[in-house]
Amino acid sequence: MLLIDCPWCGRRDQLEFSCHGQAHISRPQYPDRLSDEQWGDYVFFRDNPKGVHYERWVHTHGCRRWFNAVRNTVTDEFLATYKPGDPVPAVEQ
């Protein structure tokens, strides 16, 4: 069983959570100026690294709050979780 630390509720079973992709994606400042290709890149393309990855998660079957997580995609180990707006934690790569 994989346990995930919700920043609000504490450690819970992975079945309570849902991953929603890469964290820290900034919306384009002037979306009306983007070409179709640039807009498609923003909407559909994300990093998919082997190793440390910053992700957005939601505690779907708990407090329903969003948070960010740092996870190693090779080992599936969660290195840190933190609330949106909190500083990005430094982790060893």
Secondary structure, DSSP 8 states (H G I E B T S, - for coil): --EEEETTTEEEEGGG-EEEEES-----S-GGG--HHHHHHHHH-----SSEEEEEEE-TTTT--EEEEEEETTT--EEEEE-TTS-------
